[in-house]
Amino acid sequence: MSAAITYAWRDPISDEEMVDLVRSHGGAAVAGWWSRVRAHSLGWVGARDGNRLLVGFVNVAWDGGDHAFLLDTKTRGSHQRRGIATEVVRLAATHARAAGCEWLHVDFEPHLRAFYLDACGFRVTDAGLVHLPTSG
Ligand SMILES: CC(C)(COP(=O)(O)OP(=O)(O)OC[C@H]1O[C@@H](n2cnc3c(N)ncnc32)[C@H](O)[C@@H]1OP(=O)(O)O)[C@@H](O)C(=O)NCCC(=O)NCCS
């Protein structure tokens, strides 16, 4: 982990900063997305470099009780493979635990198994998924 990076729970991330972060790793940024979803979060972690540039993010949704859900882990393209995402996930887990959650869920594409299982310590479980627009 870089010493110059600082991490904050509920970091005041603007929608413009989120769009820039998503574009930085080649993602399809949608203006307004972060402003819309933020209200439904238990919290989120932002990581910033020494110039306060947003370089990492993870969102934590929840059911209002025991279950928290990790969503949208992102690290700026220029800052990947330095341990930033591992640290934002670790802090997200710490804050979800402090909020009284018992379980932290995540799902991910197969190429990220090493990240979530090995680096972040998640274990494999049975889970289910339906793509609602193309089902029913
Ligand atoms: C996935 C992502 C968040 C990882 O961020 P990161 O800050 O680079 O991750 P870390 O440096 O903490 O990685 C820790 C370890 O996880 C594994 N890992 C990280 N990214 C990986 C990748 N893209 N592919 C395979 N393994 C990966 C590696 O074992 C890595 O250790 P190493 O660098 O010593 O090999 C980043 O690649 C990203 O933003 N990707 C685009 C968005 C995305 O796909 N998000 C996931 C949503 S589920």
The ligand as an SDF file (V2000), in Angstrom:
LIG
                    3D

 48 50  0  0  0  0  0  0  0  0999 V2000
  -10.3910   -5.0930   -9.5150 C   0  0  0  0  0  0  0  0  0  0  0  0
   -9.7020   -3.8290   -9.0450 C   0  0  0  0  0  0  0  0  0  0  0  0
  -10.6690   -3.0500   -8.1570 C   0  0  0  0  0  0  0  0  0  0  0  0
   -8.4500   -4.2070   -8.2420 C   0  0  0  0  0  0  0  0  0  0  0  0
   -7.8720   -3.0070   -7.7540 O   0  0  0  0  0  0  0  0  0  0  0  0
   -6.3300   -2.9150   -7.2880 P   0  0  0  0  0  0  0  0  0  0  0  0
   -6.2080   -1.7120   -6.4270 O   0  0  0  0  0  0  0  0  0  0  0  0
   -5.4580   -2.9800   -8.4790 O   0  0  0  0  0  0  0  0  0  0  0  0
   -6.1660   -4.2590   -6.4310 O   0  0  0  0  0  0  0  0  0  0  0  0
   -5.0000   -4.6300   -5.4060 P   0  0  0  0  0  0  0  0  0  0  0  0
   -3.7400   -3.9190   -5.7810 O   0  0  0  0  0  0  0  0  0  0  0  0
   -5.5000   -4.4260   -4.0190 O   0  0  0  0  0  0  0  0  0  0  0  0
   -4.8320   -6.1800   -5.7310 O   0  0  0  0  0  0  0  0  0  0  0  0
   -4.4740   -7.1330   -4.7440 C   0  0  0  0  0  0  0  0  0  0  0  0
   -4.3200   -8.4780   -5.4040 C   0  0  0  0  0  0  0  0  0  0  0  0
   -5.5590   -8.8820   -6.0170 O   0  0  0  0  0  0  0  0  0  0  0  0
   -5.2780   -9.5550   -7.2670 C   0  0  0  0  0  0  0  0  0  0  0  0
   -5.7740   -8.7330   -8.3870 N   0  0  0  0  0  0  0  0  0  0  0  0
   -6.0050   -7.4110   -8.3920 C   0  0  0  0  0  0  0  0  0  0  0  0
   -6.4780   -7.0110   -9.5930 N   0  0  0  0  0  0  0  0  0  0  0  0
   -6.5250   -8.1130  -10.3610 C   0  0  0  0  0  0  0  0  0  0  0  0
   -6.9370   -8.3410  -11.7030 C   0  0  0  0  0  0  0  0  0  0  0  0
   -7.3890   -7.3510  -12.5030 N   0  0  0  0  0  0  0  0  0  0  0  0
   -6.8640   -9.5880  -12.1800 N   0  0  0  0  0  0  0  0  0  0  0  0
   -6.4180  -10.6120  -11.3990 C   0  0  0  0  0  0  0  0  0  0  0  0
   -6.0160  -10.4620  -10.1030 N   0  0  0  0  0  0  0  0  0  0  0  0
   -6.0800   -9.2150   -9.6010 C   0  0  0  0  0  0  0  0  0  0  0  0
   -3.7810   -9.7170   -7.3290 C   0  0  0  0  0  0  0  0  0  0  0  0
   -3.4480  -10.9500   -6.6960 O   0  0  0  0  0  0  0  0  0  0  0  0
   -3.2920   -8.5360   -6.5010 C   0  0  0  0  0  0  0  0  0  0  0  0
   -2.0270   -8.7630   -5.9340 O   0  0  0  0  0  0  0  0  0  0  0  0
   -0.6770   -8.4860   -6.8110 P   0  0  0  0  0  0  0  0  0  0  0  0
   -0.8030   -7.1150   -7.4120 O   0  0  0  0  0  0  0  0  0  0  0  0
    0.3950   -8.5990   -5.7730 O   0  0  0  0  0  0  0  0  0  0  0  0
   -0.6500   -9.5530   -7.8530 O   0  0  0  0  0  0  0  0  0  0  0  0
   -9.2450   -2.9470  -10.2520 C   0  0  0  0  0  0  0  0  0  0  0  0
   -8.5440   -3.7900  -11.1610 O   0  0  0  0  0  0  0  0  0  0  0  0
  -10.3810   -2.2640  -10.9880 C   0  0  0  0  0  0  0  0  0  0  0  0
  -10.7800   -1.1720  -10.6290 O   0  0  0  0  0  0  0  0  0  0  0  0
  -10.8900   -2.8970  -12.0680 N   0  0  0  0  0  0  0  0  0  0  0  0
  -11.9540   -2.3130  -12.8680 C   0  0  0  0  0  0  0  0  0  0  0  0
  -13.2840   -2.3270  -12.1550 C   0  0  0  0  0  0  0  0  0  0  0  0
  -13.6850   -3.7180  -11.7200 C   0  0  0  0  0  0  0  0  0  0  0  0
  -13.6550   -4.6810  -12.4750 O   0  0  0  0  0  0  0  0  0  0  0  0
  -14.1050   -3.8310  -10.4270 N   0  0  0  0  0  0  0  0  0  0  0  0
  -14.5200   -5.0660   -9.8290 C   0  0  0  0  0  0  0  0  0  0  0  0
  -16.0000   -5.0430   -9.6090 C   0  0  0  0  0  0  0  0  0  0  0  0
  -16.5480   -6.6190   -8.8930 S   0  0  0  0  0  0  0  0  0  0  0  0
  1  2  1  0
  2  3  1  0
  2  4  1  0
  2 36  1  0
  4  5  1  0
  5  6  1  0
  6  7  2  0
  6  8  1  0
  6  9  1  0
  9 10  1  0
 10 11  2  0
 10 12  1  0
 10 13  1  0
 13 14  1  0
 14 15  1  0
 15 16  1  0
 15 30  1  0
 16 17  1  0
 17 18  1  0
 17 28  1  0
 18 19  1  0
 18 27  1  0
 19 20  2  0
 20 21  1  0
 21 22  1  0
 21 27  2  0
 22 23  1  0
 22 24  2  0
 24 25  1  0
 25 26  2  0
 26 27  1  0
 28 29  1  0
 28 30  1  0
 30 31  1  0
 31 32  1  0
 32 33  2  0
 32 34  1  0
 32 35  1  0
 36 37  1  0
 36 38  1  0
 38 39  2  0
 38 40  1  0
 40 41  1  0
 41 42  1  0
 42 43  1  0
 43 44  2  0
 43 45  1  0
 45 46  1  0
 46 47  1  0
 47 48  1  0
M  END
$$$$
